[in-house]
Every structure is written in C-alpha cells, then in structure tokens.
Amino acid sequence: MGAARPLRGAARFAAYAAGQAACVGHVPEHDLGAAAYAIKAARAASPDDPHAGPRERDWQRDQLHRSIRALVLEDQARRNSICWSVFEDRPID
C-alpha cells in the first residue's frame, strides 16, 4: 500500500488494488476494496471513455461463481456509497 502513495492516476489505483487484494483478506469489511480500486484504475486509464469503469465492473462480475454472485452483488449495492459509487448501475451519458 505504501508503494502506491507516490504514484498518480491509473498506476496509483492499480497499486492500491493489488495492495488491497494482498493484505486485507483478514478484514471482511474490506472485501470490496481491490475491486473498487481496479474500477478506479480503469476509469483513470481511460478518462475519455465513460464505459471504462462499468466495463471493468461488469468483467469482475462475470468472473464470480454463481454460488456467491448474489451475495457479492448485494454487498456491492449495500456498500456502494463508501466505495466511490463504482458499483452503481446507472446509465452512461
């Protein structure tokens, strides 16, 4: 996580995503952090593409096993506001 601090833009968010995935497994409340940071990285890497974030979010969701999909989607909806609203299903202008 410390290595991400001096970085900017997509690289910073990608580093935070990796850090979250590697070091917060013992804290259930942080389970969405890596996914949220990866979506922020996709947005930052393609700032002119309004579909970049939703495309990453949808790809992540497609990777979920059907046995946990509903649980993860419920968790995303419940905690979307503390995850920069990256899990929100909203129309893209």
WOGIWO-V777005 format. One line per field, one symbol per residue. ss: DSSP state (A for helix, B for strand, O for the rest). phi: phi as a letter, one per 20 degrees, with the letter a starting at -180 (. if undefined). psi: psi as a letter, one per 40 degrees, with the letter a starting at -180 (. if undefined). A space follows every 50 residues. Layout:
# WOGIWO-V777005
ss=???
phi=???
psi=???
This chain:
# WOGIWO-V777005
ss=OAAAAOOOAAAAAAAAAAAAAAAOOOOAAAOOAAAAAAAAAAAAAOOOOO OAAAAAAAAAAAAOOAAAAAAAAAAAAAAAAAAOOOOOOOOOO
phi=.fffgffcmgfffffffffffecdgedgfdfegffffffffffffcfedf egffffgffgffeffgfdgfffffffffdgfedllfefecfef
psi=dddddeiiadddddddddddddeedegdeededddddddddddddgdehe edddddddddddehiddeddddddddddeddefffeehgiih.
